[in-house]
Amino acid sequence: PSSIVHAVFLLLRSTKQRATTYQKMILKSRPSNDICMVIAKRALTRVSSQINPRRSFRSSIDQQKQRLSQCTGQRCTENNSRNFSLINGHHNSISTPSSIRSSQLLRGNRTPLTSSTTALPQPSNIPNCMHFNCFSSTADITNKNEDPTNSDNKNAPRLSVAIIGAGPSGFYAAKYLTSSVIKRIKSTESPTPFCWSGVDIDIIERLPTPYGLVRYGVAPDHPEVKNVENDFASLFQKEDNIIENTFYGSPLSSLSYFGNVDVGKDVSLSHLQSLYDIIILAYGCQAADRRLGIPGEDTLEGVLSAREFVAWYNGHPEFGHIGPIVKRCLWPSSSNGVEESSVEEGSVPAGVSPARVVVIGQGNVALDVARILAKGKPGLVDTDTPSSVLQVLQGGVTHVSVVGRRGHVQGAFTIKELRELTKLKKEGHDATFFVKKEELDLGMTESSVAELKGQSGRPKTRINKLLQESAVTEHNTSDTAKEVELRFLMNPIRLESNDQSSDRIGRVVCERTKLDGKQFQQKPVGTNETETMPADLVLVSIGYKGMPLEGMEELQLFDSQKGVVANDHGKVVGENNLFVAGWIKRGPLGIVGTNIMDAKDTVGSVMKFIDADSTQQVDKRTVDGSKLMEGRAGLTEYLQRQDVEVINWDQFLKIEAAEADRSRLRSDVQPREKILSVKEMLNAAS
């Protein structure tokens, strides 16, 4: 088997730096033969993506067979076809008599590994032979300058980390914390010793399924954004990184998933703090919404938050009750079965709802909601939108108004979402998009014009140009069945019931506003001019709001006004081991990619903390005899006592497989039909 390592080294000549790392690791740690095979297999896995598998790989194999036949070492005289069967992918066909199996390494066996073979003499006829057993046994394996992993750490404890929340911020925090810890362990340049030998990260999620807003918040017609799920899932595929992340037979890092665990209910935050060295809060702002604070908001049926509506059409298991409400609003019926609507009978095509929807707010979520309502089932049938949602949306709705208090220059939407609205008709969704030129002109104050100038104003300038192209002086009846309009400088001041039912939404009363103030500081000011907009459904999209976990407010760790955990660059205020990332750290701002820099900022604070406090932490872990089980083992034991049905990563993959079962899908293009209840998820996982 060690002759395989020789072949791997020669094969890696095009990537000298990586080859040198592997060589040093093998020489210094002296692994057994089965570990050589694991190292060889992982090395080839990494390299195969960098070279031509049909030419470079095969020609290199042939060259190494020829060279190995000349080697005089005992291991090199073994049957070459047997040695190269691993390289050709037949790992299971090779018998490994060693007591330490390669599968143990893949499962994270932490027993230090030593070579059980005797070093063989250096062959004289092959001066460049890199055969493992052909190196001199007198090599200095204690030189820290040559050992990239610094063997003094091998008996040190491992850093245990719990990340609460399996959304983008949680996964990015896990990714960058892992790489930072491994880099620190391997570093030989730091003036201070690092007191941890590895890092074990546990991601804890309230739902059985991970990915947070990527799964339940990103619009279903944006599959390119949802593809980031594949990047997050790859973090659990440890085997491909085993060479880089293995130190004395123990992975430098491990990642585990605890789904269906509600922090605050199944386990308290304070208990997690006692189990783990580091806690990272990344549970987002999905628990509450910012409120308008106007009459009718809390009393009329048909007034929903965009958060609730988005969660429903994305198949969130806790928002199935929204469906019947939306159905009553989009398809209102009298007792005799005749639909009630302000639209003239016969003017709406079959399958298109006659309802009028008002979306309050002008961020990207508001534009997503308007687009989904306009597209309806025909535009979403090949997405992962649940079939039960499509049955309610059907052909879309007749009219959607997206209302904002300020002008178009101050709008929070991006040009990507705006452009998608302008293309609805061109893409065949039978919907027209327009804005009123009068409102664009009213918003172009001197301060607004100044905001469009300079480098920072370029994105808004492009938006202004696109809106001007879609502006109309007078709105006439369009030649499409559906319409989407953006309304600017309109502030909702009151929600009123309809004439047939006093407890259902019927109208939105808005006050015309004007902008006042310096550039980037303009505020909408009322003009006492009002306009009433008919509405069968109102969706409020003015922002999500974070909520504290149990015990946070008593310890003054939560900023209730901002809806975030009080922190400094991700370190929660006070003497604790708490950190925070994502929306619950900075507020509901930014896109999925914004969480990358946010996570790196938090990880930087974590590394400073453990560097400054690592000696104290180590002493506490080794001296405090009452903490017999910590980290992952302690949490697992505690949840078992509480009879919590935990979903691990393999069980989640079963849920994914069930959702992708072809018998559930509407078409060959549909990626999955989501399971809509936690109970069904648990059944699929088991």
C-alpha positions as CSV (number, residue, x, y, z in Angstrom):
1,P,0.0,0.0,0.0
2,S,2.8,2.5,0.7
3,S,3.9,2.2,-2.9
4,I,0.6,3.9,-3.7
5,V,1.7,6.9,-1.7
6,H,4.8,7.0,-3.9
7,A,2.6,7.1,-7.0
8,V,0.5,9.8,-5.5
9,F,3.5,12.0,-4.7
10,L,4.7,11.7,-8.3
11,L,1.3,12.4,-9.6
12,L,1.1,15.6,-7.5
13,R,4.2,17.1,-9.1
14,S,2.0,19.8,-10.7
15,T,0.8,20.9,-7.3
16,K,4.1,21.0,-5.4
17,Q,2.9,22.9,-2.4
18,R,0.1,20.4,-1.7
19,A,2.4,17.5,-2.3
20,T,4.9,18.8,0.1
21,T,2.2,19.1,2.8
22,Y,1.2,15.5,2.3
23,Q,4.8,14.3,2.3
24,K,5.5,16.0,5.6
25,M,2.4,14.7,7.2
26,I,3.2,11.1,6.3
27,L,6.8,11.4,7.4
28,K,6.1,13.0,10.7
29,S,3.1,11.1,11.8
30,R,4.2,7.6,10.5
31,P,0.8,6.3,9.7
32,S,0.0,2.6,9.3
33,N,-0.6,1.1,5.8
34,D,-4.4,1.5,5.9
35,I,-4.0,5.2,6.6
36,C,-1.6,5.4,3.6
37,M,-4.4,4.1,1.5
38,V,-6.9,6.7,2.9
39,I,-4.4,9.5,2.3
40,A,-3.8,8.3,-1.2
41,K,-7.5,8.1,-2.1
42,R,-8.2,11.6,-0.7
43,A,-5.2,13.0,-2.5
44,L,-6.3,11.6,-5.8
45,T,-9.9,12.9,-5.1
46,R,-8.6,16.4,-4.7
47,V,-6.1,16.3,-7.6
48,S,-8.5,14.7,-10.1
49,S,-10.4,17.9,-10.5
50,Q,-7.2,19.8,-11.4
51,I,-5.8,17.6,-14.2
52,N,-7.2,16.0,-17.3
53,P,-8.6,12.6,-16.2
54,R,-8.3,11.1,-19.6
55,R,-4.7,12.1,-20.3
56,S,-2.6,13.4,-17.5
57,F,-4.1,11.0,-14.9
58,R,-3.8,7.8,-17.0
59,S,-0.3,8.7,-18.4
60,S,0.9,9.4,-14.9
61,I,-0.4,6.1,-13.6
62,D,1.5,4.3,-16.4
63,Q,4.7,6.2,-15.7
64,Q,4.5,5.4,-12.0
65,K,3.9,1.7,-12.7
66,Q,7.1,1.6,-14.8
67,R,9.1,3.4,-12.1
68,L,7.8,1.3,-9.3
69,S,8.9,-1.8,-11.0
70,Q,12.5,-0.6,-10.6
71,C,12.3,0.1,-6.9
72,T,14.2,-2.4,-4.6
73,G,12.1,-1.7,-1.5
74,Q,10.2,-4.6,0.0
75,R,6.8,-2.8,-0.3
76,C,7.6,-1.8,-3.9
77,T,7.9,-5.5,-5.0
78,E,4.3,-6.2,-4.2
79,N,1.9,-6.9,-7.0
80,N,1.5,-3.5,-8.8
81,S,-2.0,-4.3,-10.0
82,R,-3.0,-4.7,-6.4
83,N,-1.3,-1.5,-5.3
84,F,-2.9,0.5,-8.1
85,S,-6.4,-1.0,-7.6
86,L,-7.0,1.7,-5.0
87,I,-6.0,4.4,-7.5
88,N,-8.4,3.0,-10.0
89,G,-11.2,3.3,-7.4
90,H,-11.4,-0.3,-6.0
91,H,-10.8,0.6,-2.4
92,N,-13.1,-2.1,-0.9
93,S,-11.3,-4.8,-2.9
94,I,-8.1,-4.4,-0.9
95,S,-7.7,-6.3,2.3
96,T,-6.3,-4.2,5.2
97,P,-5.0,-6.5,8.0
98,S,-4.1,-3.6,10.3
99,S,-6.2,-3.4,13.5
100,I,-6.9,0.2,12.8
101,R,-9.3,0.3,9.8
102,S,-9.5,3.3,7.4
103,S,-13.3,3.4,8.2
104,Q,-12.3,4.3,11.8
105,L,-10.5,7.3,10.5
106,L,-13.5,8.4,8.5
107,R,-15.7,8.1,11.6
108,G,-13.3,10.3,13.5
109,N,-11.3,7.7,15.6
110,R,-9.1,9.8,17.9
111,T,-6.6,7.1,18.7
112,P,-3.0,8.4,17.8
113,L,-1.7,6.3,15.0
114,T,1.8,5.0,14.7
115,S,3.6,3.0,12.1
116,S,3.7,-0.8,12.8
117,T,6.2,-1.4,10.0
118,T,10.0,-1.3,10.1
119,A,11.8,1.3,7.9
120,L,13.5,-0.2,4.9
121,P,16.8,0.8,3.5
122,Q,16.9,3.6,1.0
123,P,17.2,2.1,-2.5
124,S,20.4,3.1,-4.2
125,N,19.2,2.9,-7.8
126,I,16.2,5.2,-7.4
127,P,17.7,8.4,-5.9
128,N,14.4,10.3,-6.2
129,C,12.2,7.6,-4.7
130,M,9.5,9.1,-2.4
131,H,8.3,5.7,-1.1
132,F,7.1,6.0,2.5
133,N,9.1,3.1,3.9
134,C,12.2,4.1,1.8
135,F,12.9,7.2,3.8
136,S,15.5,7.1,6.5
137,S,14.1,6.1,9.9
138,T,16.4,8.7,11.5
139,A,14.4,11.7,10.1
140,D,13.8,14.4,12.7
141,I,10.1,14.3,13.5
142,T,10.2,16.7,16.4
143,N,11.3,19.8,14.5
144,K,8.3,22.1,14.8
145,N,9.5,24.3,12.0
146,E,9.0,21.5,9.6
147,D,5.9,20.0,11.1
148,P,2.9,22.1,9.9
149,T,0.6,20.8,12.6
150,N,2.8,21.4,15.6
151,S,2.7,18.1,17.5
152,D,2.7,19.8,20.9
153,N,-1.0,20.3,20.4
154,K,-1.9,16.6,20.0
155,N,-2.9,16.1,23.7
156,A,-4.7,19.5,24.0
157,P,-8.6,19.6,24.4
158,R,-10.8,20.3,21.4
159,L,-12.8,23.5,21.0
160,S,-16.5,22.8,21.3
161,V,-18.8,25.2,19.5
162,A,-22.6,25.4,19.2
163,I,-24.3,27.4,16.5
164,I,-27.9,28.2,17.1
165,G,-29.6,28.5,13.7
166,A,-29.0,26.6,10.4
167,G,-29.5,29.5,8.0
168,P,-26.8,31.1,5.8
169,S,-25.2,33.0,8.7
170,G,-24.9,29.8,10.7
171,F,-23.3,27.8,7.9
172,Y,-20.9,30.6,7.0
173,A,-19.9,31.0,10.6
174,A,-19.2,27.2,10.8
175,K,-17.2,27.3,7.6
176,Y,-14.9,30.3,8.4
177,L,-14.5,29.3,12.1
178,T,-13.4,25.8,11.0
179,S,-10.8,27.2,8.6
180,S,-9.5,29.8,11.1
181,V,-9.0,27.2,13.8
182,I,-7.2,24.8,11.5
183,K,-5.0,27.6,10.2
184,R,-4.2,28.6,13.8
185,I,-3.4,25.0,14.8
186,K,-1.0,24.5,11.8
187,S,0.6,27.9,12.2
188,T,4.2,28.0,13.3
189,E,4.5,31.8,13.2
190,S,2.3,32.7,16.1
191,P,4.2,34.0,19.2
192,T,1.7,32.4,21.6
193,P,0.8,28.7,21.8
194,F,-2.7,27.6,20.7
195,C,-4.3,25.5,23.4
196,W,-6.8,23.6,21.2
197,S,-6.1,20.5,19.1
198,G,-9.2,20.7,16.9
199,V,-12.8,22.1,16.7
200,D,-16.1,20.4,16.9
201,I,-19.1,22.4,15.7
202,D,-22.7,21.5,16.3
203,I,-25.4,23.4,14.3
204,I,-28.7,23.4,16.2
205,E,-31.9,24.1,14.3
206,R,-35.5,24.5,15.5
207,L,-36.9,22.8,12.4
208,P,-36.0,19.3,11.1
209,T,-34.7,20.9,7.9
210,P,-31.8,23.4,7.6
211,Y,-31.0,26.4,5.4
212,G,-33.4,28.9,7.0
213,L,-34.5,31.7,4.7
214,V,-32.7,30.0,1.7
215,R,-35.3,27.2,1.9
216,Y,-38.3,29.2,3.3
217,G,-37.6,32.8,2.3
218,V,-35.9,33.0,-1.1
219,A,-38.5,33.2,-3.9
220,P,-39.1,29.8,-5.6
221,D,-38.5,31.3,-9.0
222,H,-34.9,32.2,-7.9
223,P,-33.3,28.7,-8.0
224,E,-29.9,30.2,-8.7
225,V,-30.0,31.7,-5.2
226,K,-31.3,28.5,-3.6
227,N,-28.3,26.7,-5.1
228,V,-26.2,27.9,-2.2
229,E,-27.8,25.0,-0.3
230,N,-25.4,22.8,-2.2
231,D,-22.4,24.8,-0.8
232,F,-23.7,24.4,2.7
233,A,-24.3,20.7,2.3
234,S,-20.7,20.2,1.2
235,L,-19.5,21.2,4.6
236,F,-20.8,17.9,5.9
237,Q,-18.9,15.9,3.2
238,K,-15.8,15.6,5.4
239,E,-14.2,12.7,3.6
240,D,-12.9,14.9,0.8
241,N,-11.0,17.1,3.2
242,I,-9.6,14.3,5.4
243,I,-5.9,14.8,4.3
244,E,-6.0,18.5,5.1
245,N,-8.0,18.1,8.2
246,T,-6.3,15.1,9.9
247,F,-3.8,15.4,12.7
248,Y,-2.5,12.3,14.4
249,G,-5.4,10.2,13.3
250,S,-8.0,12.7,14.5
251,P,-9.9,15.1,12.3
252,L,-8.9,18.7,13.1
253,S,-12.6,19.6,12.7
254,S,-16.0,17.9,12.8
255,L,-19.4,19.2,12.0
256,S,-22.7,17.8,13.3
257,Y,-26.4,18.7,12.8
258,F,-29.0,18.8,15.5
259,G,-32.4,19.4,13.8
260,N,-35.8,19.6,15.5
261,V,-34.2,21.1,18.6
262,D,-35.8,24.3,19.9
263,V,-33.4,26.3,22.0
264,G,-35.4,27.8,24.9
265,K,-37.9,24.9,24.9
266,D,-36.0,21.6,24.5
267,V,-32.8,23.0,26.0
268,S,-32.0,26.4,27.6
269,L,-29.4,28.8,26.4
270,S,-27.7,28.8,29.8
271,H,-27.4,25.0,29.7
272,L,-25.8,25.2,26.3
273,Q,-23.3,27.7,27.7
274,S,-22.3,25.2,30.3
275,L,-21.7,22.5,27.7
276,Y,-19.8,24.4,25.0
277,D,-16.8,26.7,24.9
278,I,-18.4,29.0,22.3
279,I,-22.0,29.7,21.5
280,I,-22.8,31.5,18.2
281,L,-26.4,32.9,17.9
282,A,-27.5,32.8,14.3
283,Y,-31.2,32.3,14.5
284,G,-32.2,35.3,12.4
285,C,-35.3,37.6,12.6
286,Q,-38.1,35.3,11.5
287,A,-40.1,35.4,14.7
288,A,-41.8,38.8,14.4
289,D,-42.5,41.7,12.1
290,R,-42.3,45.5,12.3
291,R,-45.8,47.0,12.6
292,L,-47.5,49.9,10.8
293,G,-49.3,50.9,14.0
294,I,-52.4,52.1,12.1
295,P,-56.2,51.4,12.7
296,G,-57.4,48.1,11.2
297,E,-53.9,46.4,11.1
298,D,-54.7,43.9,13.9
299,T,-58.5,43.6,13.6
300,L,-59.3,42.9,10.0
301,E,-59.0,39.5,8.3
302,G,-56.9,39.7,5.1
303,V,-54.1,41.8,6.6
304,L,-50.9,39.6,6.7
305,S,-47.2,40.3,7.0
306,A,-45.1,39.5,4.0
307,R,-43.1,37.2,6.2
308,E,-46.1,35.0,6.8
309,F,-47.1,35.1,3.1
310,V,-43.6,34.2,1.9
311,A,-43.2,31.4,4.5
312,W,-46.6,30.0,3.3
313,Y,-45.8,30.0,-0.4
314,N,-42.3,28.5,0.4
315,G,-43.9,25.5,2.3
316,H,-42.9,26.4,5.8
317,P,-44.4,23.8,8.1
318,E,-45.6,26.4,10.6
319,F,-47.5,28.6,8.2
320,G,-50.0,26.2,6.6
321,H,-52.8,28.1,8.3
322,I,-52.1,31.1,6.0
323,G,-53.4,29.2,2.9
324,P,-57.1,29.3,3.8
325,I,-56.9,33.0,4.6
326,V,-55.3,33.8,1.3
327,K,-57.8,31.6,-0.5
328,R,-60.8,33.5,1.1
329,C,-59.2,36.8,0.0
330,L,-58.3,35.9,-3.5
331,W,-61.5,34.0,-4.2
332,P,-64.2,35.7,-2.2
333,S,-67.7,34.1,-2.6
334,S,-71.1,35.0,-1.4
335,S,-73.5,32.5,0.1
336,N,-75.0,31.8,-3.4
337,G,-71.5,31.0,-4.7
338,V,-71.2,34.1,-6.9
339,E,-67.8,35.8,-6.6
340,E,-67.7,39.4,-5.2
341,S,-65.3,41.8,-6.9
342,S,-65.0,45.4,-8.1
343,V,-63.9,44.0,-11.5
344,E,-66.7,43.9,-14.1
345,E,-68.0,40.4,-14.8
346,G,-66.5,38.7,-17.8
347,S,-63.5,41.0,-17.9
348,V,-61.2,38.6,-16.1
349,P,-60.0,35.4,-17.8
350,A,-60.8,32.1,-16.2
351,G,-58.3,31.1,-13.5
352,V,-57.2,34.6,-12.7
353,S,-58.4,36.0,-9.4
354,P,-60.4,39.2,-9.6
355,A,-58.9,40.3,-6.2
356,R,-56.8,43.5,-5.8
357,V,-53.8,43.2,-3.5
358,V,-51.9,46.0,-1.8
359,V,-48.3,45.4,-0.7
360,I,-47.1,48.0,1.8
361,G,-43.3,48.5,1.6
362,Q,-40.8,48.6,-1.2
363,G,-38.0,46.3,-0.4
364,N,-37.0,43.3,-2.4
365,V,-39.4,41.1,-0.4
366,A,-42.3,43.3,-1.5
367,L,-41.3,43.1,-5.1
368,D,-40.9,39.3,-4.8
369,V,-44.4,39.0,-3.4
370,A,-45.9,41.1,-6.2
371,R,-44.1,39.0,-8.9
372,I,-45.3,35.7,-7.4
373,L,-48.9,37.0,-7.3
374,A,-48.6,38.1,-10.9
375,K,-47.1,34.9,-12.2
376,G,-49.4,32.5,-10.4
377,K,-49.4,28.8,-11.1
378,P,-48.3,29.0,-14.8
379,G,-45.1,30.8,-13.9
380,L,-44.3,28.7,-10.8
381,V,-45.2,25.1,-11.9
382,D,-41.6,24.1,-12.5
383,T,-40.3,25.5,-9.1
384,D,-40.4,24.0,-5.7
385,T,-43.6,25.9,-4.8
386,P,-45.9,23.4,-3.0
387,S,-48.8,22.2,-5.1
388,S,-51.3,23.3,-2.4
389,V,-50.0,26.9,-2.8
390,L,-50.5,26.7,-6.6
391,Q,-54.1,25.6,-6.1
392,V,-54.7,28.8,-4.3
393,L,-52.8,31.2,-6.6
394,Q,-54.1,29.6,-9.8
395,G,-53.6,32.0,-12.6
396,G,-52.5,35.0,-10.4
397,V,-54.3,38.1,-9.4
398,T,-55.8,41.0,-11.4
399,H,-54.1,43.9,-9.8
400,V,-51.1,44.3,-7.4
401,S,-50.1,47.8,-6.0
402,V,-46.7,48.1,-4.2
403,V,-46.9,51.2,-2.0
404,G,-44.1,53.2,-0.4
405,R,-43.9,56.4,1.7
406,R,-40.9,57.8,0.0
407,G,-39.8,58.4,-3.6
408,H,-38.3,56.0,-6.1
409,V,-34.7,57.2,-5.4
410,Q,-35.1,56.1,-1.8
411,G,-36.6,52.7,-2.6
412,A,-35.0,49.8,-0.9
413,F,-35.4,47.4,-3.9
414,T,-32.5,46.5,-6.2
415,I,-32.5,46.7,-10.0
416,K,-32.6,42.9,-10.4
417,E,-36.0,42.6,-8.7
418,L,-37.3,45.7,-10.5
419,R,-36.2,44.4,-13.9
420,E,-38.0,41.1,-13.3
421,L,-41.3,43.1,-12.9
422,T,-40.7,45.0,-16.1
423,K,-40.2,41.7,-18.0
424,L,-43.4,40.0,-16.9
425,K,-45.3,40.7,-20.1
426,K,-42.3,39.9,-22.3
427,E,-41.9,36.5,-20.6
428,G,-45.5,35.5,-21.3
429,H,-47.1,36.0,-17.9
430,D,-49.9,38.2,-19.2
431,A,-49.1,41.0,-16.8
432,T,-48.3,44.7,-17.4
433,F,-45.9,46.7,-15.1
434,F,-46.2,50.5,-14.8
435,V,-45.5,53.5,-12.6
436,K,-47.0,57.0,-12.6
437,K,-44.8,59.6,-14.2
438,E,-46.3,62.2,-11.8
439,E,-45.0,60.4,-8.8
440,L,-41.5,60.0,-10.3
441,D,-41.4,63.8,-10.9
442,L,-42.6,64.6,-7.4
443,G,-39.8,62.5,-6.0
444,M,-37.0,64.2,-8.0
445,T,-36.3,67.0,-5.5
446,E,-33.0,68.8,-5.4
447,S,-31.8,66.4,-2.7
448,S,-32.9,63.4,-4.7
449,V,-31.0,64.6,-7.8
450,A,-27.9,65.1,-5.6
451,E,-28.3,61.5,-4.3
452,L,-28.0,60.2,-7.9
453,K,-24.7,61.9,-8.5
454,G,-21.3,60.4,-7.9
455,Q,-20.1,56.8,-7.7
456,S,-22.6,55.9,-4.9
457,G,-25.5,57.0,-7.0
458,R,-24.9,54.8,-10.0
459,P,-27.2,51.9,-8.9
460,K,-30.0,54.4,-8.2
461,T,-29.4,56.1,-11.5
462,R,-30.0,52.8,-13.4
463,I,-33.2,52.3,-11.4
464,N,-34.4,55.8,-12.2
465,K,-33.8,55.2,-15.9
466,L,-35.6,51.8,-15.9
467,L,-38.6,53.3,-14.1
468,Q,-38.8,56.3,-16.4
469,E,-39.0,53.9,-19.3
470,S,-42.0,52.2,-17.6
471,A,-43.7,55.5,-16.6
472,V,-47.2,56.4,-17.9
473,T,-48.9,59.8,-17.8
474,E,-52.4,58.4,-17.8
475,H,-53.2,54.8,-17.0
476,N,-55.5,53.2,-19.5
477,T,-56.8,49.7,-19.5
478,S,-53.9,47.4,-20.4
479,D,-54.1,44.6,-23.0
480,T,-53.1,42.0,-20.3
481,A,-55.2,40.3,-17.7
482,K,-53.0,41.4,-14.8
483,E,-51.3,44.6,-13.7
484,V,-48.5,45.4,-11.3
485,E,-47.9,49.0,-10.3
486,L,-45.4,50.8,-8.0
487,R,-46.8,53.7,-6.1
488,F,-44.5,56.3,-4.5
489,L,-45.0,59.0,-1.9
490,M,-48.1,57.2,-0.5
491,N,-48.3,56.7,3.2
492,P,-51.0,54.2,4.5
493,I,-52.8,55.8,7.4
494,R,-55.9,53.6,7.9
495,L,-57.2,50.2,6.9
496,E,-61.0,49.9,6.4
497,S,-63.4,47.0,6.1
498,N,-65.3,46.2,3.0
499,D,-69.0,46.9,2.6
500,Q,-70.2,43.3,2.9
501,S,-68.2,42.2,6.0
502,S,-67.1,44.4,8.8
503,D,-64.3,42.1,9.8
504,R,-62.6,41.8,6.4
505,I,-60.2,44.2,4.7
506,G,-61.7,46.3,1.9
507,R,-59.7,49.5,1.5
508,V,-56.4,51.1,2.2
509,V,-56.5,54.9,2.9
510,C,-53.2,56.6,2.0
511,E,-51.9,60.1,2.5
512,R,-49.9,61.8,-0.2
513,T,-46.4,62.7,1.1
514,K,-43.6,65.0,-0.1
515,L,-39.9,64.7,0.6
516,D,-38.2,67.2,2.9
517,G,-34.6,67.4,4.1
518,K,-31.0,67.2,2.9
519,Q,-29.7,64.5,0.6
520,F,-29.7,61.0,2.2
521,Q,-31.7,62.5,5.1
522,Q,-35.0,63.1,3.4
523,K,-38.2,62.2,5.2
524,P,-41.8,61.9,4.0
525,V,-44.1,64.6,5.2
526,G,-47.9,64.5,5.0
527,T,-49.8,66.8,2.7
528,N,-53.3,66.1,4.0
529,E,-54.3,64.8,0.5
530,T,-55.7,61.3,0.7
531,E,-56.4,58.5,-1.8
532,T,-58.4,55.3,-1.1
533,M,-57.2,52.1,-2.7
534,P,-59.5,49.0,-2.9
535,A,-57.9,45.9,-1.4
536,D,-59.0,42.3,-0.9
537,L,-55.6,41.4,0.6
538,V,-53.0,43.5,2.3
539,L,-49.4,42.3,2.8
540,V,-47.2,44.4,5.1
541,S,-43.6,44.3,4.1
542,I,-41.8,46.9,6.2
543,G,-39.2,44.6,7.8
544,Y,-38.6,41.6,10.0
545,K,-37.9,41.9,13.7
546,G,-35.6,39.8,15.9
547,M,-36.7,38.4,19.2
548,P,-34.6,37.4,22.2
549,L,-34.1,33.9,23.5
550,E,-35.2,33.0,27.0
551,G,-33.2,34.9,29.7
552,M,-31.6,37.5,27.3
553,E,-33.7,40.5,28.4
554,E,-33.1,39.9,32.1
555,L,-29.3,39.9,31.4
556,Q,-29.7,43.0,29.2
557,L,-28.2,41.2,26.2
558,F,-31.0,42.2,23.8
559,D,-31.7,45.6,22.2
560,S,-35.5,45.6,22.0
561,Q,-35.6,48.8,20.0
562,K,-33.4,47.6,17.2
563,G,-34.5,44.0,17.5
564,V,-30.9,42.6,17.7
565,V,-28.6,41.0,20.2
566,A,-26.4,43.7,21.7
567,N,-22.9,43.1,20.4
568,D,-19.5,44.5,19.4
569,H,-18.3,42.9,16.1
570,G,-20.2,39.8,16.9
571,K,-19.2,39.5,20.6
572,V,-22.2,39.7,22.8
573,V,-21.8,42.3,25.5
574,G,-20.8,41.2,29.0
575,E,-18.6,38.4,30.4
576,N,-19.9,35.3,28.6
577,N,-19.1,32.9,25.8
578,L,-21.8,34.2,23.5
579,F,-21.4,35.5,19.9
580,V,-23.8,36.5,17.3
581,A,-24.0,36.5,13.4
582,G,-26.5,37.3,10.7
583,W,-29.7,39.3,11.0
584,I,-29.9,38.9,14.7
585,K,-26.6,40.6,14.9
586,R,-27.0,43.5,12.4
587,G,-30.8,43.6,11.7
588,P,-32.7,42.3,8.6
589,L,-30.5,43.9,6.0
590,G,-28.6,42.5,3.0
591,I,-28.8,39.5,0.8
592,V,-27.5,35.9,1.3
593,G,-24.0,36.9,0.3
594,T,-23.9,39.7,2.9
595,N,-23.6,37.0,5.6
596,I,-20.1,36.1,4.3
597,M,-18.3,39.2,5.6
598,D,-20.6,39.3,8.6
599,A,-19.6,35.8,9.6
600,K,-15.9,36.6,9.0
601,D,-16.3,39.6,11.3
602,T,-17.8,37.4,14.0
603,V,-15.2,34.6,13.6
604,G,-12.5,37.2,14.0
605,S,-13.9,38.1,17.4
606,V,-14.2,34.4,18.3
607,M,-10.5,33.8,17.5
608,K,-9.5,36.8,19.6
609,F,-11.5,35.5,22.4
610,I,-10.2,32.0,22.4
611,D,-6.6,33.2,21.9
612,A,-6.9,35.5,25.0
613,D,-8.9,33.0,27.1
614,S,-7.8,29.6,25.9
615,T,-5.5,28.9,28.8
616,Q,-8.3,29.6,31.3
617,Q,-10.7,27.5,29.3
618,V,-8.3,24.5,29.2
619,D,-7.7,24.7,32.9
620,K,-11.5,24.8,33.5
621,R,-12.1,21.8,31.3
622,T,-9.4,19.7,32.9
623,V,-9.9,20.7,36.5
624,D,-13.6,20.9,36.9
625,G,-14.5,17.2,37.5
626,S,-18.3,17.9,37.6
627,K,-18.4,18.4,33.8
628,L,-17.9,14.8,32.8
629,M,-19.7,15.2,29.4
630,E,-19.3,18.4,27.4
631,G,-20.0,19.6,24.0
632,R,-21.6,17.2,21.5
633,A,-21.7,14.2,23.9
634,G,-23.2,16.3,26.7
635,L,-25.9,17.7,24.4
636,T,-26.7,14.3,22.9
637,E,-27.1,12.8,26.4
638,Y,-29.2,15.6,27.6
639,L,-31.6,15.5,24.7
640,Q,-32.0,11.8,25.0
641,R,-33.1,12.3,28.6
642,Q,-35.6,14.9,27.5
643,D,-37.0,12.5,24.8
644,V,-36.3,15.0,22.0
645,E,-36.5,13.4,18.6
646,V,-33.3,14.9,17.1
647,I,-32.8,14.9,13.3
648,N,-29.2,14.3,12.3
649,W,-27.7,15.1,8.9
650,D,-28.2,11.6,7.4
651,Q,-31.9,11.8,8.5
652,F,-32.3,15.2,6.9
653,L,-31.0,13.7,3.7
654,K,-33.8,11.1,3.9
655,I,-36.3,14.0,4.1
656,E,-34.6,15.5,1.0
657,A,-34.8,12.2,-0.8
658,A,-38.5,11.8,0.0
659,E,-39.2,15.3,-1.3
660,A,-37.4,14.6,-4.5
661,D,-39.3,11.3,-5.1
662,R,-40.5,11.3,-8.7
663,S,-43.9,10.1,-7.7
664,R,-44.4,13.4,-5.8
665,L,-43.3,15.7,-8.6
666,R,-45.5,17.6,-11.0
667,S,-42.9,17.6,-13.8
668,D,-39.5,16.4,-14.6
669,V,-38.2,19.9,-14.0
670,Q,-39.6,20.4,-10.5
671,P,-36.7,20.0,-8.0
672,R,-38.8,18.8,-5.1
673,E,-42.3,18.7,-3.6
674,K,-41.7,20.0,-0.1
675,I,-43.1,18.1,2.9
676,L,-45.4,20.6,4.7
677,S,-45.6,19.3,8.3
678,V,-43.0,18.4,10.9
679,K,-44.8,15.1,11.7
680,E,-44.4,14.0,8.0
681,M,-40.7,15.1,8.1
682,L,-40.0,13.0,11.2
683,N,-41.7,10.0,9.5
684,A,-39.6,10.4,6.4
685,A,-36.5,10.8,8.5
686,S,-37.1,7.5,10.3
